[in-house]
Amino acid sequence: MAKIKIFSLIIILFSLQCTVDLRQIPAPSTIITTLKTKSDLPFILGKFEIMSADRGLYQDAWRIALKKNLQSNRIFSNILSDNDKPPVGDYYLLDVELRPYFEDHYNWWVTWPVIYPFTILWPFQYRFGKYEVELKYKLYKKDNLIKENSIKKEKTTNVLLYGFFKTREFERMIEEINLEMLESCTESINSAL
């Protein structure tokens, strides 16, 4: 009977573990529309693929974040979606593929007392997290490929106290890396024009 209680307690403990939310997309920048942009040609944000099982939840938010980043850095002012009417004459087209990946694990030599005998009360729950994101893009001018690039960013962090429940450190790290990746992408596109 005692083994069943302990096993039930372990199952409950692991079901209470908080997972890290990968949908930490940088907030859109403030757009400055009165200043001159680098290119006056229309810009179409074409194919935007996120290689993740839950991409439907945040694909539109990523698209908006990239669009606002390009506008706030004054590269393009007229950014269209691939669903809009195609412009007449020259235009730029950007196809993007994004691959986020998060991996975490625990140091069980430090963390084991949280399971038994100090269930949930043991403060030392040492958790490691590694996040990497890769963005591949192709920039076209009408039908001609101008630039193809791959940008990869990664970072690790760890939490010593209450790692089962404190996910904010990991989510902050993910948001910072995503912002760095968007800035790198914008700089790379800017250098291609």
PyMOL commands that set and color helices and strands:
alter all, ss='L'
color gray80, all
select helices_A, chain A and resi 2-15+55-57+59-72+108-114+168-192
alter helices_A, ss='H'
color red, helices_A
select strands_A, chain A and resi 43-50+79-81+92-106+124-141+144-161
alter strands_A, ss='S'
color yellow, strands_A
deselect
rebuild
show_as cartoon
